[in-house]
C-alpha cells in the first residue's frame, strides 16, 4: 500500500476528486492513460495533466515511476534508506530533526474540533474498545493503561480473524471503538467500521493517511505523521497524539482523577513490601 502525503486542504474539487480516485484505484491508474482517467472522473484531460505537478511530480510518467518504486518497498529497504540518510551524520541529531518534522506535520493537520470531540466521546463512553494491530499495539496498551486509571472501562481487541466476532457480539451503541489504521485498514478494522452501521456505536480512527477511502467511514479521524512509504516509520507523532488525548481526558474530571491517582500512590505505599515496583 502506497502512503500518499498530499496536502488536500489546498486542493481544488477536481484535484481532490483525482486524489481520492488514485488512492482507491492506484493499480488501475498505473495501467491507465490520462484520457481514461479523464473519462472515468468526468473532468478535462487538462485538469488531469495539471494534477501531477500540483502534487510534486513532473508529469504522469514520473508519477507512475515513483509509485512503482514505492510499491516495491520492503521492510529491509525502508531501514536501509533510513540508514543511508543517517550515514555520515550524528544519529541523534538526524532523528531529532526528523521527529520534529513529524510533529510539525501532525500539528499542521490537527483539528481541534475532532480532538475535542474525541475527548468527549471517550470520556462519556460506556466502554472503550481499542483495535491496535501490529506496530500500533504499544500505543493501544499505553492508551488502555493510562485511561483505566481514570475509571474508564477499556478493552483491547486481541483477537483476529473470525474470532473478532466474539468481541463484536458485545458491542453496544453506547460504546466507542478506537481503530489504529496506519498505511491501510486491516480486514478486522473494516469489519468494525461496517458493523458500526448496524449497531450505532462510535468510532475514532487514528491514521497516518490524509487521503484514503476508509477515513470518512469513521466518526472521527485523527492524523499523525509517520514518514514516507520508503522510510522507517516513526511512532513519535502518534505517541504525542495519544499522550495529549490522555492528558485532555484526565482534565475533564480533574479533581476526581487526581484523587484516584493519590489513592494509587497510597496503595503502592501500603503494599510496597508485598508488591515492590
N, C-alpha and C positions, 0 to 999 in steps of 0.2 A: 504494500500500500504506500502510495506516494504522499508525503507530508507537504501540503501546499502552505505557503506563508505569504498570502496575498492580503493586502490592506483593503478589505471590502468596503470600509467606511467611505472611501473616496471614489468608489466605482459608480458609473452610470447604470441605469436599469439594464441596458443591453449587456454591459460588461459583467454585471453581477449574474445575469442570466447565463452568460457563457461560462463564468467561473463555476457556477452550480452544475451546469451540464458536463463540464470537463471532470469535475470531482466524481460525478455519478457514472460517467461513461468513458473513463480515461482510455482503456484499451481499445474501445471502438473509435475514439477520437484519433488515436495514433494510427489507425488504418484508414482514416477519412481524408477527404480533401477539404479545403476551405469552403468550396461551394456546397459540399454535402452538409457541413456544419451550418452554413447559412440557411440552407433549405430546412434543416431539422428544427432550427430555432426561429425561423421566420424573421430574420434580421438580414441587413445588407451584407454582402461579402466585404465591403469596405470596413464595416464595423468589426467583422471577424479579423481582418488583416491588421487593424489598429490595435486590437486587444493584446497581441503578443508583446509588443513593445511597452504597452502600459503596465505589464506585469513583469518586465525585466528581461525579455527575450528579444533577439534581433528580428526574428520572424517565426513563422510556423515551423519551418525546418529546424531551426535552432531549438524550439520548444520540444519537438519530437526527440531530438538527440539528447537533450538534458533529461527528459522524462525517462528515456530508456536506460540511461546511466543510473538514475535513482532506483529504478525498479530492479536493478541487478545488485543493489547494495546488500551485503551480508553483515552480520554482527562483527565478524573479523575485520572487514574492510572499514566499518564505521570506527572501530577502535584504532585501526591503522591510520585513517585520515586524521583522527584527533592527535595521535602521537606525532604524526608528521608536522602538524601545526605547532605543536609544543617544542619540537626538536630545536635546539639552539636557544631556547628561551628559559626563563625561570618558570617552572611548572606552576607554582602557587600564584605568581603574578598573572600568568596567562589565564588560569582558571578563574581567578577573581574577576578579571575583565569580562570573561565570557558569562560568568554568573550575573554580573551587573547588567549585562546586555539582556539576559533572560528576564531579570526582574523589571527592567525598564520596559521591555516589550509587553510584559504582563500588565504593567500599570497603564500603558498606552491603550490597551483594550479592556481595561477594568470598567465594569458597570456598577456604580454604587447602588442603583436600584435593584439589580439582580443579586448583588451581595446581601443587601438588607433583606430582600425577600427570602433568600436562603436562610438567613439567621432566623427570621420569623417562622419559616416552615419547620426547621429543625427544633426550635425551642418549643413549639406547640404540637409536635407530632406525638401520636400515641406510641409509636415505635419507629425507630430509625433502622433501616436495613442498609448495609454497605456492601456493594459489589466492587471489589478491588482486585482484579486478576493480575497475575504476572508481576511486573515491576512496580505496580501500584499497591501491592499487598501491604508494604510497610506503611504507606500513607493511610490505608484503611485502618490498620491496627493502631496507629498514632491517634487517629480521629476517635476511634472507639474508646481507647484507653483514657484519653483526656476528657471526653464529653461524659463518660459514665460517672466521673467524679461530680458532675453537676446534677446527678439524679436522673439523667435521661436514660431511656430504655433502648439499648442498641444491640444489634446482632450483625456480625459479619457473615455474609453468604459464602460459605466454604465449598459447597457442593457445585459440581459442574455437570454438564450433560443433562440427561433426563432426571437425575437426582435433584436438580434445582427445583423441579416441580413440587418436591416435598415441602420446600420452604414457601413457594408461591401460594400453596394451599392456604396459608395462614395470613396472607396479606389482607388488610382492610383499607377502606377508603380514608381512614384517619392516619394512615402510615405515610412515611416518606422513604424513598429509596435513593441513596446516593450511588451513582454509577461513575466509575472511572473509565473513560474511553480514550486512551492515548493512541494516536495514529488512526485507529479504527475501532469500531464497536464489535465485540465478540458476539457469537450467536446467543449466548446466555443473556448478555446485555440487551440485545434486540428483542428477545422473548419478554424480558421485563417491561420494555417500552411498549410492546404490543399488548401485554396483559393489563397494563395501566388503563388502556382504553375501555376495558370491560369492568374493572373494579373501581377505578377513580382515585387511586392513591396518587401522590405527587412524586415527581422525580427531579433530581438535581444531577446534571451531567457536568463532570469536571474533565476537561479535554484540552489537548494542545492543538486542536484544529480550529480554524476560523471559518473555513468553508467546507462543509460536509453535509451529506444528506440526512445524517442522524441527529444533527444538532437541534433542529427545530422540533424533534419528536419529544424532547424532554420539556418539562415545565420551565426549568431554569437551566441555563448553560453558563459555566464559568470557565474562562480561558486562562491557561498557564503555559508559558513558553518553555519548550524543552530542547530546541535546536532543530537544525535542518535534518532531513532524512538520512544524509550521509554522515552525520556527526554522532558522537557519543551523546546519548540523551540524558541531560541533567535533570535531577529532581529538586533543584534549588527553588525554582519558582512554584512548583506545585506544593512543596513543603511550606513555603511562605504563605501561600493562599490558605492552606489548611490551618496553619497556626493563627492566622488572622481570624478565620471563622471561629476557632476555639475561644479566642480572647473575646470576640464580639458576643458570642453566645453566653460566655461567663458573665459578661457585664449586663446582660438582660435582667438577671436577678442577683445583682452584685452582692448584697449583704448575705443573702441566703447561701450563695455559692461559697463565699469566703468562710461562712460558718461551717459548711461541710468540709472544707479543706482544713480548718482548725480541728475539727473532730478527727480527721485522718491523722493529723500530727499527734493528737492525744493518744490515739490507738497505737501509733508507732512507738511512743514512749512507754505505754502500758505493757506492750508485748515485745519489747526490744530484745529481751533475753531469749524468749521462745522463737521469735521470728526476726532475727537480725537482718538488716539490709545488706 
